[in-house]
Amino acid sequence: MHVDEKTMLRLLADESTQRKAFEMLVSQYSPPLYRQIRRIVLNHDDANDVLQNVFLKAWQKLSSFEGRSKLSSWLYRIAINEALDFMRKAKQNISLSSDAAETNAVAAQLLADNFFDGDEAEALLQQALHELPDMQRTVFQLKYYEDMKYSEISEILQTSEGALKASYHIAVKKISQFLHDKD
């Protein structure tokens, strides 16, 4: 059941409906947040773990949500930050012999994952995305996969629309170059 944001906020603010409203929030936002997290962490099990952390953090911080941004933007911001933190910790724990080995491992890992439903072209795109800096990758993913407007992305990432447009266009050029070099 899809609940509009205004109703959701009202239900979350009322202690008698808060728990049920949060269950509805989890149900409503799990699929898009999972997709965004999965694009960052790549692995299904890791994405599920991060998603659980996102909702745990959202529940713990619910009383501090001030409504200055949309609820969905707040959740995406938590999800992206949690996923990026997970990746930073994973990179600290794993030392690969070279960046090339790490990049090639991305495609191999995806193609071996039973939950990956893409083909080799999608795996190659994920390799290209893996090489982008965090901000460019995140902007590209939100714009390309989630079809978000720059104003929405600006709210989530708390940066200017101009900077986002520049990041997106640079990311597209880098991805294009990467794919061209792989031909």
C-alpha positions in Angstrom: 0.0 0.0 0.0 1.5 3.3 -1.1 1.0 6.2 1.4 1.6 9.8 0.4 4.3 11.6 2.3 2.0 14.0 4.2 -0.1 11.1 5.6 3.1 9.1 6.4 4.5 12.0 8.4 1.3 12.4 10.3 1.1 8.7 11.1 4.8 8.6 12.1 4.3 11.6 14.5 1.5 9.9 16.4 2.8 7.5 18.9 -0.3 5.3 18.6 0.3 4.8 14.8 4.1 5.2 14.7 5.1 1.5 14.6 2.5 0.6 12.0 3.4 3.7 9.9 7.1 2.7 10.1 6.3 -0.8 8.9 4.5 0.8 5.9 7.5 3.1 5.4 9.8 0.1 5.3 7.5 -1.7 2.9 7.2 1.3 0.6 10.8 2.4 0.5 12.6 -1.0 0.7 12.6 -1.7 -3.0 14.0 1.6 -4.3 16.5 1.9 -1.4 17.7 -1.7 -2.0 18.2 -1.0 -5.7 20.3 2.1 -4.9 22.3 0.4 -2.2 22.9 -2.7 -4.4 24.3 -0.4 -7.1 26.9 0.8 -4.6 27.8 -2.3 -2.7 27.1 -4.8 -5.6 26.5 -7.8 -3.5 22.9 -8.9 -2.6 23.7 -10.0 1.0 25.7 -6.9 1.7 22.9 -4.7 0.2 20.4 -6.4 2.5 22.6 -5.8 5.5 23.1 -2.2 4.6 19.3 -1.8 4.0 18.6 -3.1 7.5 21.1 -0.6 9.0 19.4 2.2 7.0 16.0 1.4 8.6 17.5 0.9 12.0 19.1 4.3 11.8 15.9 5.9 10.4 13.9 4.4 13.3 16.5 5.7 15.9 16.6 9.1 14.3 12.9 9.4 13.5 12.3 11.9 16.3 15.0 14.2 15.0 13.6 14.3 11.5 12.6 18.0 11.1 10.9 17.9 7.8 13.2 20.3 6.1 13.6 17.8 3.3 11.2 15.2 2.0 11.1 12.0 3.9 12.2 10.1 0.8 15.2 12.4 0.4 16.1 11.8 4.1 15.9 8.0 3.6 18.0 8.1 0.4 20.6 10.2 2.1 20.8 7.7 5.0 21.0 4.8 2.5 23.7 6.4 0.3 25.8 7.3 3.3 25.4 3.8 4.9 26.4 2.2 1.6 29.4 4.4 1.0 30.5 3.8 4.6 30.2 0.1 4.0 32.3 0.3 0.9 35.0 2.4 2.6 35.2 -0.1 5.4 35.3 -3.0 2.9 38.1 -1.3 0.9 40.1 -0.9 4.1 39.7 -4.6 4.9 40.7 -5.9 1.5 44.0 -5.1 -0.2 44.1 -6.1 -3.9 47.3 -6.1 -5.9 46.1 -3.5 -8.3 43.2 -1.3 -9.3 42.8 -3.2 -12.5 42.4 -6.5 -10.6 39.8 -4.8 -8.4 37.9 -3.4 -11.4 37.9 -6.8 -13.2 36.8 -8.5 -10.0 33.6 -6.3 -10.1 32.3 -7.9 -13.3 33.3 -11.4 -12.1 31.6 -10.9 -8.8 28.4 -9.7 -10.4 28.3 -12.5 -13.0 28.8 -15.1 -10.3 26.1 -13.6 -8.0 22.8 -15.6 -8.3 20.8 -12.5 -7.6 22.4 -10.4 -10.4 19.9 -10.4 -13.2 22.0 -8.4 -15.7 24.1 -9.6 -18.6 27.7 -9.0 -19.5 26.9 -5.5 -20.8 25.4 -4.6 -17.4 28.4 -6.0 -15.6 30.7 -3.9 -17.8 28.6 -0.8 -17.0 29.0 -1.6 -13.3 32.8 -1.9 -13.8 32.8 1.6 -15.4 30.7 2.9 -12.5 33.0 1.3 -10.0 35.9 3.4 -11.3 34.1 6.7 -10.8 34.5 8.8 -7.6 31.7 8.3 -5.1 29.9 11.5 -5.9 29.9 11.0 -9.7 28.8 7.4 -9.3 26.0 8.3 -7.0 24.7 11.2 -9.1 24.8 9.0 -12.2 22.9 6.2 -10.5 20.2 8.5 -9.1 19.8 10.3 -12.4 20.1 7.3 -14.8 18.5 4.5 -12.8 16.1 6.3 -10.6 15.3 9.0 -13.1 15.4 11.6 -10.4 15.4 15.3 -11.2 18.4 17.4 -10.3 16.4 19.2 -7.6 15.6 15.9 -5.9 19.2 14.8 -6.1 20.3 18.2 -4.7 18.1 17.6 -1.7 19.5 14.1 -1.1 23.1 15.0 -1.6 22.9 18.5 -0.3 24.8 20.1 -3.1 23.9 22.6 -5.9 22.1 21.5 -9.0 24.9 23.0 -11.1 27.5 20.8 -9.4 25.3 17.8 -9.9 24.9 18.5 -13.6 28.6 18.8 -14.0 29.2 15.6 -12.0 26.7 13.7 -14.2 28.1 14.9 -17.4 31.7 14.1 -16.3 30.5 10.7 -15.2 28.8 10.1 -18.6 32.1 11.0 -20.4 34.2 8.7 -18.2 31.7 5.8 -18.6 31.7 6.4 -22.4 35.5 6.4 -22.5 35.7 3.3 -20.4 33.3 1.4 -22.6 35.0 2.6 -25.7 38.4 1.4 -24.4 36.9 -2.0 -23.6 35.8 -2.5 -27.3 
